[in-house]
Amino acid sequence: MAIHESGENYLEQILMLSKTKDKVRAVDLSQALGFSRPTVSVMLRELAENGFVAISPVGGIALTAAGLAVANRMYERHCLVSEVLMALGVSREVALEDACKIEHDLSEETVACLQAFLTKMREDV
């Protein structure tokens, strides 16, 4: 099942919230993403129907194995792109914001080249 950029953002945000919260709730996701509660509910229902999240009857949201795989991939890309942008001199705030926009559209080839570039740059320091 293919997932779109908005779904990837939700999964990545659930992953990030789960690092600081025992239970991720729809209201947490709504606040973090800046979307209304009904909008979040619609997307969560779609993600659950497609096997990316599990929603407990008491309101907790958990990533399934498929959801975790997507979330980890997007988070790793986000970190990689942010780090490369900061290495180029972009401020941290702008790099983090721009990484959110860029991370979804990169090919695997580009990701591999960015990783190789960053590795080489670290070795040269």
C-alpha positions in Angstrom: 0.0 0.0 0.0 1.5 3.3 -1.1 1.4 6.2 1.4 1.3 9.9 0.6 3.3 12.7 2.1 0.6 13.7 4.6 0.4 10.1 5.9 4.2 10.0 6.2 4.1 13.2 8.2 1.5 11.8 10.6 3.5 8.6 11.1 6.8 10.4 11.7 5.0 12.7 14.2 3.5 9.7 16.0 7.0 8.3 16.3 8.5 11.5 17.6 5.7 11.9 20.2 6.1 8.3 21.3 9.7 9.1 22.3 8.4 11.6 25.0 4.9 10.3 25.8 3.8 7.0 27.3 0.6 7.2 25.2 0.1 9.2 22.0 -3.4 10.5 21.6 -5.2 12.2 18.8 -5.2 15.5 20.7 -1.4 15.3 21.0 -1.1 14.7 17.2 -3.5 17.6 16.5 -1.5 20.0 18.6 1.9 18.9 17.2 0.8 19.1 13.6 -1.5 22.2 14.0 -4.5 20.4 12.5 -8.0 20.3 13.8 -9.1 17.2 15.8 -11.6 16.1 13.1 -8.9 16.4 10.4 -6.6 14.2 12.5 -9.4 11.7 13.2 -10.0 11.3 9.4 -6.4 10.6 8.7 -6.0 8.3 11.6 -8.9 6.3 10.4 -7.3 6.0 7.0 -4.0 5.0 8.4 -5.6 2.4 10.6 -7.6 1.0 7.7 -4.4 0.7 5.7 -2.5 -1.1 8.5 -0.1 1.7 9.5 -1.5 2.5 13.0 -3.6 0.7 15.7 -6.0 2.8 17.7 -6.9 1.5 21.1 -10.5 1.8 22.5 -9.1 4.2 25.2 -7.6 6.5 22.6 -4.0 5.5 22.4 -2.3 5.5 18.9 0.4 3.0 18.2 2.4 2.4 15.0 2.2 -1.1 13.5 5.3 -2.7 12.1 4.4 -1.2 8.7 3.8 2.2 10.2 7.0 2.1 12.2 9.0 1.2 9.1 7.7 4.3 7.2 8.1 6.5 10.3 11.7 5.4 10.8 12.5 5.9 7.1 11.0 9.4 7.2 12.7 10.4 10.5 16.1 9.1 9.2 15.7 11.2 6.0 14.6 14.2 8.0 17.7 13.9 10.2 20.0 13.4 7.2 18.6 16.3 5.2 18.7 18.6 8.2 22.3 17.7 8.9 23.4 18.3 5.3 21.6 21.6 5.2 23.2 22.7 8.5 26.6 21.6 7.2 26.0 23.9 4.2 25.5 26.8 6.6 21.7 26.9 6.9 20.4 27.8 10.3 19.1 25.0 12.5 15.6 26.3 12.5 15.4 26.7 8.7 17.2 23.4 8.1 14.6 21.5 10.2 11.7 23.3 8.5 13.1 22.7 5.0 13.9 19.1 5.8 10.2 18.5 6.4 9.5 19.7 2.9 12.4 17.9 1.1 12.5 14.5 2.8 9.4 13.0 1.0 10.5 13.6 -2.5 14.1 12.3 -2.5 15.0 9.2 -4.5 16.9 6.4 -2.8 19.9 7.3 -5.0 19.9 10.9 -3.7 19.5 9.7 -0.1 22.5 7.3 -0.6 24.6 10.1 -2.1 23.7 12.5 0.7 24.7 9.8 3.3 28.0 9.2 1.5 28.6 13.0 1.3 28.0 13.4 5.0 30.2 10.4 5.9 33.0 11.8 3.8 32.6 15.3 5.3 32.8 13.8 8.8 35.9 11.9 7.9 37.6 15.0 6.5 37.0 16.9 9.8 
